[in-house]
């Protein structure tokens, strides 16, 4: 007679092979895909940044011509902002949110797979612009009228606009999936005040996307209508207003900054208590601060526009809001510091990256407060001081927690520990290299160096600071490379990780490393905010039914629970692997390329592909269907 685990393996298991790689709906495999793909884009964006820094290492260098510099500089920003940080954090979210909340998969597995394939296709769509020398070249923000057809007549900005509309489909579907999963699929007993802070960060991230993304999509659609069909939304000669683009972009763009750092804050709030050997100080305050940061972020977009000539009274309100956003960020920072001060610290590599993150975030936050002051902002707008600030917030606030997460969670994902010595070397190379690369930009910015210029004259006081920044950038890249080598090395020769190598407190550590396809042999009942610390029965294998575990071995099943208190409400049949998500994404790709080159026949072929894929997706087959 088959054991429960053997029955679940038959029900949930997917056959190995290339076909399964395309068809899988397993959230863990999709999480790995997001992680791998996002890191590939990270490498591409990093190579672009190193070439840019080589061009700026000295005055009057000719490593790049102006047009190539503009394309590399623009694609570097687009890659890091849209194709690396959010998708990579989504990879961790895809992998660990169901494990942390005691679910067997995301709420909409096929939609989850579709979101990944659209992300990959949109990235390829934008990078294909390099093949014809027409990559986006007006910055990741694409200010008008520079981004209009009069000043950029080629396909450069069409790749940008259509690519980001395409990518927005993935971002939105993923956000909806996270919201439903977190609110409706938590383990029995996991009320909202027992949710891990990383899960709260993903929830804030997802709600922010749902409200922010439509603004960017509308702005990009208006831009394409103007470029292709002669509309005048942003053309002042035709009654439009180029400032409208800045409003629409930054109504999206400023929340997007918080979208990139809220899950990273959640990562830090998981790792710091684990290596402090105590619960986080002020759990409820940290949760409220996460959500408040997401809300306040929608009210301060105009601080990117203090130099555009808007009415002073409007600027005053936005300035006040910009100062106010420091309150929830400061709340979380003080909670982390209090946890560190009152804990028994273990300085493993994940903890080192979190400590570095706190310091870099504070430096970036202090310069951010300076930008909330209207006179200071107007003096430093479009200088390298702004470049320094955004990198301290984005790289310090997102990338360092992301690398902490790699060292913290890869043992769970692969079953192998990474080398601690290489991890420490990687951290110090990255930390020192980062500060060498970006702190001098504060000084060169205050000395007047404008951003977005491909060269500069000697004798302006910028030479030495740019050289130091270039040296630091290459040191940072070396530190990143050490981590990648460590990761690959661990897969072949790393020691076994065990189920809970860090003595973590959340449910992902209650299963094997790596987890099975079904995640949990029995869906556990949660009775604490720290189940692995407070529920000893979770240490000894699956939670027995008499202790509250739910077997759910009769089919491809998981539980649906109530929003507030996590009470069981229904047993849900989950869909199996399907080819339709990838086929649908191919149809979408064809459609967008047709729109790009104004080819009606290609648009029709793509549209037919979309219709057929949707029909196949929803055609009744006697099994669970989903949107």
C-alpha positions as a Python dict, from the first residue, in 0.01 Angstrom:
ca = {
    (1, 'X'): (0, 0, 0),
    (2, 'X'): (142, 339, -106),
    (3, 'X'): (233, 589, 163),
    (4, 'X'): (80, 937, 170),
    (5, 'X'): (404, 1085, 30),
    (6, 'X'): (406, 832, -258),
    (7, 'X'): (43, 908, -343),
    (8, 'X'): (112, 1282, -340),
    (9, 'X'): (421, 1231, -559),
    (10, 'X'): (204, 1056, -819),
    (11, 'X'): (-62, 1328, -803),
    (12, 'X'): (166, 1634, -800),
    (13, 'X'): (478, 1506, -975),
    (14, 'X'): (573, 1626, -1324),
    (15, 'X'): (771, 1412, -1567),
    (16, 'X'): (1125, 1540, -1627),
    (17, 'X'): (1213, 1668, -1973),
    (18, 'X'): (1204, 1967, -2202),
    (19, 'X'): (828, 1951, -2254),
    (20, 'X'): (768, 1977, -1880),
    (21, 'X'): (1003, 2277, -1862),
    (22, 'X'): (767, 2460, -2098),
    (23, 'X'): (443, 2331, -1946),
    (24, 'X'): (512, 2334, -1571),
    (25, 'X'): (286, 2525, -1335),
    (26, 'X'): (481, 2435, -1018),
    (27, 'X'): (538, 2763, -834),
    (28, 'X'): (887, 2655, -728),
    (29, 'X'): (1003, 2583, -1082),
    (30, 'X'): (847, 2910, -1201),
    (31, 'X'): (1020, 3090, -912),
    (32, 'X'): (1354, 2946, -1025),
    (33, 'X'): (1280, 3061, -1382),
    (34, 'X'): (1211, 3415, -1265),
    (35, 'X'): (1527, 3407, -1054),
    (36, 'X'): (1753, 3274, -1330),
    (37, 'X'): (1608, 3501, -1598),
    (38, 'X'): (1616, 3810, -1376),
    (39, 'X'): (1980, 3742, -1290),
    (40, 'X'): (2068, 3701, -1658),
    (41, 'X'): (1920, 4044, -1720),
    (42, 'X'): (2115, 4165, -1415),
    (43, 'X'): (2437, 4049, -1579),
    (44, 'X'): (2342, 4222, -1905),
    (45, 'X'): (2258, 4545, -1723),
    (46, 'X'): (2579, 4516, -1524),
    (47, 'X'): (2789, 4477, -1839),
    (48, 'X'): (2623, 4788, -1979),
    (49, 'X'): (2708, 4980, -1662),
    (50, 'X'): (3074, 4872, -1677),
    (51, 'X'): (3102, 4992, -2036),
    (52, 'X'): (2943, 5322, -1932),
    (53, 'X'): (3188, 5356, -1642),
    (54, 'X'): (3480, 5280, -1876),
    (55, 'X'): (3364, 5569, -2097),
    (56, 'X'): (3345, 5803, -1795),
    (57, 'X'): (3668, 5692, -1626),
    (58, 'X'): (3847, 5996, -1767),
    (59, 'X'): (3779, 6317, -1953),
    (60, 'X'): (3724, 6321, -2331),
    (61, 'X'): (3740, 5943, -2373),
    (62, 'X'): (3606, 5781, -2691),
    (63, 'X'): (3516, 5431, -2573),
    (64, 'X'): (3160, 5496, -2697),
    (65, 'X'): (3004, 5733, -2944),
    (66, 'X'): (2714, 5947, -2813),
    (67, 'X'): (2433, 5738, -2967),
    (68, 'X'): (2571, 5407, -2840),
    (69, 'X'): (2619, 5562, -2497),
    (70, 'X'): (2256, 5680, -2494),
    (71, 'X'): (2131, 5333, -2588),
    (72, 'X'): (2345, 5155, -2328),
    (73, 'X'): (2261, 5408, -2057),
    (74, 'X'): (1888, 5378, -2136),
    (75, 'X'): (1883, 4999, -2152),
    (76, 'X'): (2086, 4978, -1832),
    (77, 'X'): (1811, 5171, -1649),
    (78, 'X'): (1528, 4980, -1818),
    (79, 'X'): (1694, 4646, -1742),
    (80, 'X'): (1762, 4716, -1377),
    (81, 'X'): (1428, 4887, -1309),
    (82, 'X'): (1196, 4657, -1504),
    (83, 'X'): (1371, 4333, -1599),
    (84, 'X'): (1588, 4255, -1297),
    (85, 'X'): (1482, 4373, -953),
    (86, 'X'): (1105, 4321, -959),
    (87, 'X'): (1112, 3990, -1152),
    (88, 'X'): (1391, 3852, -931),
    (89, 'X'): (1207, 3948, -613),
    (90, 'X'): (896, 3794, -772),
    (91, 'X'): (1100, 3478, -817),
    (92, 'X'): (1163, 3460, -444),
    (93, 'X'): (798, 3547, -386),
    (94, 'X'): (678, 3274, -623),
    (95, 'X'): (898, 3017, -455),
    (96, 'X'): (850, 3108, -92),
    (97, 'X'): (511, 3274, -41),
    (98, 'X'): (318, 2944, -81),
    (99, 'X'): (573, 2768, 142),
    (100, 'X'): (557, 3042, 407),
    (101, 'X'): (179, 3040, 421),
    (102, 'X'): (142, 2660, 409),
    (103, 'X'): (-12, 2634, 60),
    (104, 'X'): (68, 2380, -210),
    (105, 'X'): (80, 2628, -497),
    (106, 'X'): (-16, 2979, -603),
    (107, 'X'): (-387, 3053, -643),
    (108, 'X'): (-368, 3056, -1025),
    (109, 'X'): (-86, 2824, -1136),
    (110, 'X'): (-141, 2858, -1511),
    (111, 'X'): (-168, 3235, -1483),
    (112, 'X'): (158, 3219, -1289),
    (113, 'X'): (328, 3033, -1575),
    (114, 'X'): (180, 3277, -1827),
    (115, 'X'): (322, 3572, -1633),
    (116, 'X'): (671, 3427, -1651),
    (117, 'X'): (658, 3357, -2025),
    (118, 'X'): (531, 3710, -2094),
    (119, 'X'): (813, 3853, -1882),
    (120, 'X'): (1071, 3653, -2077),
    (121, 'X'): (914, 3742, -2414),
    (122, 'X'): (894, 4113, -2333),
    (123, 'X'): (1258, 4118, -2226),
    (124, 'X'): (1362, 3948, -2550),
    (125, 'X'): (1139, 4191, -2740),
    (126, 'X'): (1319, 4493, -2594),
    (127, 'X'): (1668, 4345, -2625),
    (128, 'X'): (1604, 4249, -2988),
    (129, 'X'): (1630, 4623, -3057),
    (130, 'X'): (2010, 4588, -3032),
    (131, 'X'): (2004, 4363, -3339),
    (132, 'X'): (1907, 4657, -3559),
    (133, 'X'): (2088, 4926, -3359),
    (134, 'X'): (1762, 5083, -3241),
    (135, 'X'): (1759, 5026, -2866),
    (136, 'X'): (1569, 5277, -2652),
    (137, 'X'): (1788, 5584, -2617),
    (138, 'X'): (1602, 5846, -2413),
    (139, 'X'): (1652, 5707, -2063),
    (140, 'X'): (1432, 5471, -1860),
    (141, 'X'): (1197, 5768, -1800),
    (142, 'X'): (1179, 5869, -2171),
    (143, 'X'): (1096, 6236, -2120),
    (144, 'X'): (890, 6414, -2386),
    (145, 'X'): (933, 6586, -2627),
    (146, 'X'): (1271, 6410, -2661),
    (147, 'X'): (1090, 6075, -2689),
    (148, 'X'): (857, 6202, -2961),
    (149, 'X'): (894, 6116, -3329),
    (150, 'X'): (1034, 6459, -3413),
    (151, 'X'): (1348, 6405, -3203),
    (152, 'X'): (1365, 6022, -3202),
    (153, 'X'): (1217, 5912, -3536),
    (154, 'X'): (1340, 5548, -3538),
    (155, 'X'): (1193, 5244, -3369),
    (156, 'X'): (1393, 5306, -3050),
    (157, 'X'): (1106, 5445, -2845),
    (158, 'X'): (853, 5210, -3003),
    (159, 'X'): (1054, 4918, -2864),
    (160, 'X'): (1042, 5096, -2526),
    (161, 'X'): (671, 5176, -2523),
    (162, 'X'): (542, 4848, -2664),
    (163, 'X'): (791, 4644, -2461),
    (164, 'X'): (680, 4798, -2133),
    (165, 'X'): (311, 4759, -2221),
    (166, 'X'): (390, 4394, -2295),
    (167, 'X'): (580, 4355, -1969),
    (168, 'X'): (294, 4520, -1779),
    (169, 'X'): (71, 4223, -1863),
    (170, 'X'): (310, 3996, -1674),
    (171, 'X'): (348, 4238, -1384),
    (172, 'X'): (-26, 4281, -1339),
    (173, 'X'): (-118, 3913, -1362),
    (174, 'X'): (157, 3829, -1114),
    (175, 'X'): (37, 4093, -868),
    (176, 'X'): (-323, 3967, -880),
    (177, 'X'): (-198, 3613, -824),
    (178, 'X'): (0, 3718, -516),
    (179, 'X'): (-298, 3906, -369),
    (180, 'X'): (-539, 3615, -404),
    (181, 'X'): (-281, 3360, -286),
    (182, 'X'): (-191, 3556, 27),
    (183, 'X'): (-547, 3648, 121),
    (184, 'X'): (-718, 3316, 47),
    (185, 'X'): (-468, 3028, 65),
    (186, 'X'): (-299, 3061, 404),
    (187, 'X'): (-268, 2757, 627),
    (188, 'X'): (-543, 2703, 885),
    (189, 'X'): (-480, 2922, 1186),
    (190, 'X'): (-256, 3169, 1002),
    (191, 'X'): (-454, 3483, 1074),
    (192, 'X'): (-325, 3804, 920),
    (193, 'X'): (-140, 3890, 1242),
    (194, 'X'): (59, 3565, 1202),
    (195, 'X'): (174, 3629, 847),
    (196, 'X'): (553, 3650, 794),
    (197, 'X'): (671, 4003, 718),
    (198, 'X'): (810, 3893, 381),
    (199, 'X'): (455, 3792, 287),
    (200, 'X'): (332, 4136, 398),
    (201, 'X'): (601, 4292, 178),
    (202, 'X'): (484, 4090, -122),
    (203, 'X'): (124, 4191, -50),
    (204, 'X'): (216, 4561, -35),
    (205, 'X'): (422, 4513, -352),
    (206, 'X'): (129, 4348, -532),
    (207, 'X'): (-135, 4605, -434),
    (208, 'X'): (102, 4886, -536),
    (209, 'X'): (146, 4729, -880),
    (210, 'X'): (-228, 4694, -931),
    (211, 'X'): (-278, 5067, -870),
    (212, 'X'): (43, 5199, -1030),
    (213, 'X'): (80, 4992, -1346),
    (214, 'X'): (-232, 5121, -1528),
    (215, 'X'): (-94, 5477, -1523),
    (216, 'X'): (222, 5372, -1705),
    (217, 'X'): (26, 5159, -1952),
    (218, 'X'): (-204, 5450, -2035),
    (219, 'X'): (93, 5687, -2077),
    (220, 'X'): (273, 5441, -2308),
    (221, 'X'): (-42, 5383, -2515),
    (222, 'X'): (-84, 5760, -2554),
    (223, 'X'): (282, 5787, -2657),
    (224, 'X'): (243, 5519, -2925),
    (225, 'X'): (-75, 5684, -3055),
    (226, 'X'): (117, 6010, -3081),
    (227, 'X'): (420, 5854, -3249),
    (228, 'X'): (233, 5633, -3498),
    (229, 'X'): (-97, 5808, -3563),
    (230, 'X'): (-37, 6178, -3507),
    (231, 'X'): (-219, 6232, -3178),
    (232, 'X'): (-112, 6533, -2969),
    (233, 'X'): (-128, 6427, -2604),
    (234, 'X'): (222, 6559, -2531),
    (235, 'X'): (275, 6794, -2825),
    (236, 'X'): (238, 7157, -2714),
    (237, 'X'): (203, 7272, -3075),
    (238, 'X'): (-108, 7055, -3106),
    (239, 'X'): (-260, 7151, -2771),
    (240, 'X'): (-90, 6882, -2565),
    (241, 'X'): (156, 6918, -2279),
    (242, 'X'): (492, 6737, -2241),
    (243, 'X'): (465, 6785, -1864),
    (244, 'X'): (165, 6548, -1875),
    (245, 'X'): (409, 6267, -1956),
    (246, 'X'): (611, 6344, -1644),
    (247, 'X'): (298, 6342, -1429),
    (248, 'X'): (179, 6009, -1568),
    (249, 'X'): (522, 5851, -1558),
    (250, 'X'): (606, 5953, -1203),
    (251, 'X'): (259, 5869, -1068),
    (252, 'X'): (374, 5522, -1166),
    (253, 'X'): (748, 5571, -1123),
    (254, 'X'): (769, 5679, -761),
    (255, 'X'): (550, 5393, -630),
    (256, 'X'): (765, 5167, -850),
    (257, 'X'): (1067, 5259, -637),
    (258, 'X'): (882, 5131, -331),
    (259, 'X'): (757, 4830, -526),
    (260, 'X'): (1125, 4741, -571),
    (261, 'X'): (1219, 4781, -205),
    (262, 'X'): (913, 4662, -8),
    (263, 'X'): (980, 4288, -65),
    (264, 'X'): (1348, 4359, 6),
    (265, 'X'): (1248, 4515, 338),
    (266, 'X'): (1051, 4198, 404),
    (267, 'X'): (1359, 3986, 332),
    (268, 'X'): (1561, 4186, 585),
    (269, 'X'): (1280, 4148, 838),
    (270, 'X'): (1303, 3768, 799),
    (271, 'X'): (1682, 3732, 809),
    (272, 'X'): (1769, 3975, 1091),
    (273, 'X'): (1552, 3800, 1357),
    (274, 'X'): (1680, 3457, 1248),
    (275, 'X'): (2044, 3554, 1300),
    (276, 'X'): (1962, 3762, 1609),
    (277, 'X'): (1801, 3454, 1767),
    (278, 'X'): (1488, 3643, 1869),
    (279, 'X'): (1159, 3767, 1718),
    (280, 'X'): (1166, 4102, 1543),
    (281, 'X'): (1099, 4399, 1769),
    (282, 'X'): (765, 4568, 1696),
    (283, 'X'): (618, 4320, 1446),
    (284, 'X'): (291, 4510, 1414),
    (285, 'X'): (466, 4845, 1371),
    (286, 'X'): (685, 4699, 1096),
    (287, 'X'): (381, 4560, 915),
    (288, 'X'): (198, 4893, 937),
    (289, 'X'): (514, 5068, 815),
    (290, 'X'): (538, 4836, 512),
    (291, 'X'): (180, 4913, 411),
    (292, 'X'): (209, 5285, 494),
    (293, 'X'): (519, 5315, 275),
    (294, 'X'): (322, 5170, -15),
    (295, 'X'): (34, 5416, 38),
    (296, 'X'): (242, 5730, 96),
    (297, 'X'): (452, 5646, -211),
    (298, 'X'): (156, 5735, -433),
    (299, 'X'): (140, 6090, -299),
    (300, 'X'): (488, 6225, -365),
    (301, 'X'): (546, 6183, -739),
    (302, 'X'): (587, 6557, -798),
    (303, 'X'): (916, 6568, -605),
    (304, 'X'): (1067, 6441, -932),
    (305, 'X'): (930, 6755, -1094),
    (306, 'X'): (1036, 7037, -860),
    (307, 'X'): (1228, 7205, -1144),
    (308, 'X'): (943, 7205, -1399),
    (309, 'X'): (780, 7532, -1296),
    (310, 'X'): (473, 7393, -1120),
    (311, 'X'): (286, 7621, -873),
    (312, 'X'): (473, 7672, -546),
    (313, 'X'): (176, 7578, -328),
    (314, 'X'): (155, 7236, -498),
    (315, 'X'): (527, 7182, -448),
    (316, 'X'): (489, 7263, -78),
    (317, 'X'): (234, 6985, -25),
    (318, 'X'): (450, 6733, -211),
    (319, 'X'): (756, 6845, -14),
    (320, 'X'): (569, 6776, 311),
    (321, 'X'): (466, 6432, 184),
    (322, 'X'): (824, 6357, 83),
    (323, 'X'): (942, 6431, 435),
    (324, 'X'): (658, 6219, 576),
    (325, 'X'): (763, 5904, 386),
    (326, 'X'): (1069, 5886, 610),
    (327, 'X'): (847, 5796, 908),
    (328, 'X'): (754, 5438, 806),
    (329, 'X'): (1102, 5378, 666),
    (330, 'X'): (1252, 5500, 992),
    (331, 'X'): (1014, 5279, 1189),
    (332, 'X'): (1143, 4969, 1013),
    (333, 'X'): (1505, 5079, 1049),
    (334, 'X'): (1469, 5128, 1423),
    (335, 'X'): (1292, 4791, 1454),
    (336, 'X'): (1585, 4619, 1280),
    (337, 'X'): (1836, 4802, 1501),
    (338, 'X'): (1643, 4719, 1817),
    (339, 'X'): (1630, 4353, 1714),
    (340, 'X'): (2006, 4356, 1658),
    (341, 'X'): (2079, 4528, 1989),
    (342, 'X'): (1866, 4289, 2193),
    (343, 'X'): (1957, 3967, 2014),
    (344, 'X'): (2240, 3712, 2017),
    (345, 'X'): (2400, 3784, 1681),
    (346, 'X'): (2539, 3534, 1435),
    (347, 'X'): (2739, 3704, 1160),
    (348, 'X'): (2673, 3462, 875),
    (349, 'X'): (2678, 3589, 517),
    (350, 'X'): (2302, 3664, 497),
    (351, 'X'): (2334, 3877, 810),
    (352, 'X'): (2634, 4065, 670),
    (353, 'X'): (2438, 4161, 360),
    (354, 'X'): (2149, 4279, 580),
    (355, 'X'): (2381, 4492, 793),
    (356, 'X'): (2528, 4643, 477),
    (357, 'X'): (2175, 4703, 350),
    (358, 'X'): (2078, 4900, 664),
    (359, 'X'): (2381, 5130, 635),
    (360, 'X'): (2335, 5191, 263),
    (361, 'X'): (1961, 5247, 302),
    (362, 'X'): (2022, 5507, 573),
    (363, 'X'): (2272, 5692, 351),
    (364, 'X'): (2028, 5682, 59),
    (365, 'X'): (1743, 5785, 283),
    (366, 'X'): (1932, 6087, 415),
    (367, 'X'): (1998, 6212, 61),
    (368, 'X'): (1632, 6144, -17),
    (369, 'X'): (1527, 6372, 268),
    (370, 'X'): (1754, 6637, 119),
    (371, 'X'): (1560, 6612, -209),
    (372, 'X'): (1237, 6678, -21),
    (373, 'X'): (1370, 7031, 33),
    (374, 'X'): (1262, 7226, -274),
    (375, 'X'): (1563, 7465, -295),
    (376, 'X'): (1815, 7182, -260),
    (377, 'X'): (1632, 6967, -514),
    (378, 'X'): (1623, 7250, -768),
    (379, 'X'): (1997, 7302, -729),
    (380, 'X'): (2090, 6935, -772),
    (381, 'X'): (1829, 6822, -1027),
    (382, 'X'): (1987, 6632, -1317),
    (383, 'X'): (2327, 6610, -1148),
    (384, 'X'): (2521, 6304, -1039),
    (385, 'X'): (2397, 6364, -684),
    (386, 'X'): (2064, 6220, -804),
    (387, 'X'): (2244, 5922, -961),
    (388, 'X'): (2417, 5853, -628),
    (389, 'X'): (2089, 5874, -436),
    (390, 'X'): (1893, 5639, -662),
    (391, 'X'): (2169, 5378, -656),
    (392, 'X'): (2193, 5388, -277),
    (393, 'X'): (1818, 5332, -259),
    (394, 'X'): (1781, 5075, -538),
    (395, 'X'): (2110, 4882, -514),
    (396, 'X'): (2158, 4932, -141),
    (397, 'X'): (1789, 4888, -64),
    (398, 'X'): (1708, 4602, -303),
    (399, 'X'): (2019, 4428, -435),
    (400, 'X'): (2193, 4377, -100),
    (401, 'X'): (1879, 4216, 55),
    (402, 'X'): (1845, 4011, -262),
    (403, 'X'): (2197, 3872, -218),
    (404, 'X'): (2119, 3813, 149),
    (405, 'X'): (1818, 3610, 29),
    (406, 'X'): (2040, 3407, -206),
    (407, 'X'): (2264, 3300, 80),
    (408, 'X'): (1967, 3249, 314),
    (409, 'X'): (1726, 3059, 88),
    (410, 'X'): (1939, 2885, -175),
    (411, 'X'): (2015, 2605, 77),
    (412, 'X'): (1638, 2545, 98),
    (413, 'X'): (1598, 2567, -281),
    (414, 'X'): (1892, 2345, -378),
    (415, 'X'): (1958, 2139, -67),
    (416, 'X'): (2321, 2258, -62),
    (417, 'X'): (2497, 2514, 158),
    (418, 'X'): (2705, 2785, -2),
    (419, 'X'): (3066, 2838, 102),
    (420, 'X'): (3075, 3082, 394),
    (421, 'X'): (3429, 3203, 320),
    (422, 'X'): (3342, 3294, -39),
    (423, 'X'): (3024, 3458, 86),
    (424, 'X'): (3218, 3687, 319),
    (425, 'X'): (3465, 3774, 40),
    (426, 'X'): (3173, 3852, -192),
    (427, 'X'): (3008, 4076, 66),
    (428, 'X'): (3317, 4286, 135),
    (429, 'X'): (3400, 4323, -234),
    (430, 'X'): (3043, 4431, -306),
    (431, 'X'): (3015, 4662, -5),
    (432, 'X'): (3347, 4840, -57),
    (433, 'X'): (3306, 4841, -436),
    (434, 'X'): (2955, 4984, -413),
    (435, 'X'): (3060, 5271, -189),
    (436, 'X'): (3363, 5346, -407),
    (437, 'X'): (3138, 5347, -713),
    (438, 'X'): (2854, 5563, -589),
    (439, 'X'): (2956, 5775, -291),
    (440, 'X'): (3192, 5991, -504),
    (441, 'X'): (2894, 6070, -728),
    (442, 'X'): (2753, 6282, -444),
    (443, 'X'): (3067, 6493, -466),
    (444, 'X'): (3083, 6515, -846),
    (445, 'X'): (2712, 6605, -845),
    (446, 'X'): (2766, 6886, -595),
    (447, 'X'): (3053, 7001, -816),
    (448, 'X'): (2804, 7032, -1100),
    (449, 'X'): (2852, 6721, -1315),
    (450, 'X'): (2529, 6671, -1510),
    (451, 'X'): (2386, 6322, -1550),
    (452, 'X'): (2309, 6168, -1890),
    (453, 'X'): (2620, 6309, -2062),
    (454, 'X'): (2861, 6075, -2238),
    (455, 'X'): (3180, 6272, -2175),
    (456, 'X'): (3318, 6579, -1997),
    (457, 'X'): (3606, 6825, -2019),
    (458, 'X'): (3915, 6791, -1804),
    (459, 'X'): (3988, 7048, -1533),
    (460, 'X'): (3631, 7071, -1395),
    (461, 'X'): (3714, 6881, -1077),
    (462, 'X'): (3529, 6567, -1185),
    (463, 'X'): (3816, 6352, -1314),
    (464, 'X'): (3933, 6186, -994),
    (465, 'X'): (3581, 6116, -866),
    (466, 'X'): (3483, 5948, -1192),
    (467, 'X'): (3797, 5736, -1189),
    (468, 'X'): (3723, 5622, -832),
    (469, 'X'): (3363, 5541, -934),
    (470, 'X'): (3484, 5331, -1225),
    (471, 'X'): (3728, 5137, -1004),
    (472, 'X'): (3448, 5078, -753),
    (473, 'X'): (3209, 4957, -1024),
    (474, 'X'): (3454, 4688, -1137),
    (475, 'X'): (3516, 4586, -774),
    (476, 'X'): (3140, 4556, -722),
    (477, 'X'): (3115, 4339, -1034),
    (478, 'X'): (3392, 4114, -901),
    (479, 'X'): (3206, 4067, -574),
    (480, 'X'): (2890, 3970, -763),
    (481, 'X'): (3091, 3722, -971),
    (482, 'X'): (3223, 3558, -653),
    (483, 'X'): (2865, 3489, -540),
    (484, 'X'): (2775, 3336, -875),
    (485, 'X'): (3085, 3114, -861),
    (486, 'X'): (2991, 3018, -505),
    (487, 'X'): (2639, 2926, -617),
    (488, 'X'): (2757, 2706, -906),
    (489, 'X'): (3026, 2547, -690),
    (490, 'X'): (2775, 2464, -417),
    (491, 'X'): (2554, 2269, -660),
    (492, 'X'): (2830, 2017, -721),
    (493, 'X'): (3029, 2016, -400),
    (494, 'X'): (2833, 2204, -134),
    (495, 'X'): (2757, 2020, 192),
    (496, 'X'): (2394, 1910, 248),
    (497, 'X'): (2189, 2190, 397),
    (498, 'X'): (1941, 1992, 603),
    (499, 'X'): (1581, 2102, 641),
    (500, 'X'): (1644, 2404, 865),
    (501, 'X'): (2012, 2504, 859),
    (502, 'X'): (1954, 2852, 1011),
    (503, 'X'): (1692, 2754, 1272),
    (504, 'X'): (1439, 2977, 1093),
    (505, 'X'): (1096, 3039, 1241),
    (506, 'X'): (864, 3022, 938),
    (507, 'X'): (693, 2735, 759),
    (508, 'X'): (929, 2699, 462),
    (509, 'X'): (1175, 2539, 706),
    (510, 'X'): (919, 2271, 802),
    (511, 'X'): (963, 2083, 475),
    (512, 'X'): (1256, 1913, 307),
    (513, 'X'): (1540, 2088, 123),
    (514, 'X'): (1453, 2116, -161),
    (515, 'X'): (1078, 2087, -103),
    (516, 'X'): (873, 1819, -283),
    (517, 'X'): (631, 1915, -560),
    (518, 'X'): (339, 1913, -315),
    (519, 'X'): (531, 2126, -56),
    (520, 'X'): (374, 1970, 255),
    (521, 'X'): (269, 1610, 310),
    (522, 'X'): (-2, 1748, 538),
    (523, 'X'): (-109, 2112, 525),
    (524, 'X'): (-15, 2234, 875),
    (525, 'X'): (-230, 2419, 1123),
    (526, 'X'): (-51, 2730, 1253),
    (527, 'X'): (-82, 2842, 1615),
    (528, 'X'): (194, 3104, 1633),
    (529, 'X'): (366, 3387, 1449),
    (530, 'X'): (681, 3173, 1480),
    (531, 'X'): (556, 2819, 1409),
    (532, 'X'): (901, 2658, 1382),
    (533, 'X'): (1004, 2802, 1718),
    (534, 'X'): (676, 2750, 1904),
    (535, 'X'): (531, 2427, 1755),
    (536, 'X'): (770, 2136, 1825),
    (537, 'X'): (561, 1888, 1624),
    (538, 'X'): (669, 2062, 1302),
    (539, 'X'): (1032, 1959, 1364),
    (540, 'X'): (960, 1587, 1334),
    (541, 'X'): (814, 1566, 983),
    (542, 'X'): (456, 1622, 861),
    (543, 'X'): (210, 1749, 1119),
    (544, 'X'): (-9, 1455, 1212),
    (545, 'X'): (-386, 1487, 1152),
    (546, 'X'): (-451, 1457, 1526),
    (547, 'X'): (-222, 1761, 1575),
    (548, 'X'): (-409, 1962, 1309),
    (549, 'X'): (-251, 1854, 978),
    (550, 'X'): (-477, 1823, 672),
    (551, 'X'): (-398, 1521, 449),
    (552, 'X'): (-556, 1632, 119),
    (553, 'X'): (-424, 1327, -65),
    (554, 'X'): (-734, 1254, -271),
    (555, 'X'): (-639, 1474, -566),
    (556, 'X'): (-448, 1780, -687),
    (557, 'X'): (-579, 1976, -388),
    (558, 'X'): (-504, 2259, -150),
    (559, 'X'): (-703, 2454, 108),
    (560, 'X'): (-883, 2786, 74),
    (561, 'X'): (-914, 2979, 400),
    (562, 'X'): (-1080, 3297, 525),
    (563, 'X'): (-915, 3635, 471),
    (564, 'X'): (-877, 3750, 831),
    (565, 'X'): (-840, 3448, 1059),
    (566, 'X'): (-732, 3170, 822),
    (567, 'X'): (-1030, 2942, 894),
    (568, 'X'): (-1065, 2655, 639),
    (569, 'X'): (-1342, 2722, 390),
    (570, 'X'): (-1298, 2487, 93),
    (571, 'X'): (-1077, 2226, -68),
    (572, 'X'): (-969, 2353, -410),
    (573, 'X'): (-877, 2135, -708),
    (574, 'X'): (-565, 2283, -869),
    (575, 'X'): (-487, 2268, -1244),
    (576, 'X'): (-213, 2052, -1389),
    (577, 'X'): (71, 2141, -1626),
    (578, 'X'): (-41, 2302, -1951),
    (579, 'X'): (118, 2420, -2278),
    (580, 'X'): (-133, 2701, -2324),
    (581, 'X'): (44, 2972, -2118),
    (582, 'X'): (359, 2955, -2333),
    (583, 'X'): (153, 2931, -2655),
    (584, 'X'): (-49, 3237, -2551),
    (585, 'X'): (271, 3431, -2484),
    (586, 'X'): (402, 3339, -2833),
    (587, 'X'): (81, 3479, -2982),
    (588, 'X'): (124, 3800, -2780),
    (589, 'X'): (486, 3832, -2891),
    (590, 'X'): (385, 3799, -3255),
    (591, 'X'): (112, 4059, -3206),
    (592, 'X'): (349, 4313, -3049),
    (593, 'X'): (614, 4268, -3320),
    (594, 'X'): (340, 4326, -3577),
    (595, 'X'): (239, 4651, -3408),
    (596, 'X'): (606, 4754, -3385),
    (597, 'X'): (672, 4726, -3760),
    (598, 'X'): (319, 4826, -3873),
    (599, 'X'): (258, 4487, -4034),
    (600, 'X'): (-117, 4413, -4038),
    (601, 'X'): (-64, 4054, -4154),
    (602, 'X'): (163, 3982, -3857),
    (603, 'X'): (-88, 4148, -3622),
    (604, 'X'): (-365, 3924, -3761),
    (605, 'X'): (-150, 3611, -3723),
    (606, 'X'): (-71, 3708, -3365),
    (607, 'X'): (-438, 3779, -3295),
    (608, 'X'): (-543, 3441, -3434),
    (609, 'X'): (-276, 3275, -3221),
    (610, 'X'): (-411, 3457, -2916),
    (611, 'X'): (-767, 3346, -2990),
    (612, 'X'): (-667, 2982, -3043),
    (613, 'X'): (-455, 2978, -2729),
    (614, 'X'): (-737, 3126, -2522),
    (615, 'X'): (-981, 2871, -2666),
    (616, 'X'): (-742, 2588, -2581),
    (617, 'X'): (-689, 2726, -2231),
    (618, 'X'): (-1061, 2744, -2151),
    (619, 'X'): (-1187, 2447, -2353),
    (620, 'X'): (-1367, 2207, -2114),
    (621, 'X'): (-1153, 1898, -2047),
    (622, 'X'): (-1312, 1761, -1734),
    (623, 'X'): (-1045, 1917, -1510),
    (624, 'X'): (-1000, 2243, -1321),
    (625, 'X'): (-987, 2554, -1536),
    (626, 'X'): (-872, 2896, -1429),
    (627, 'X'): (-835, 3250, -1558),
}
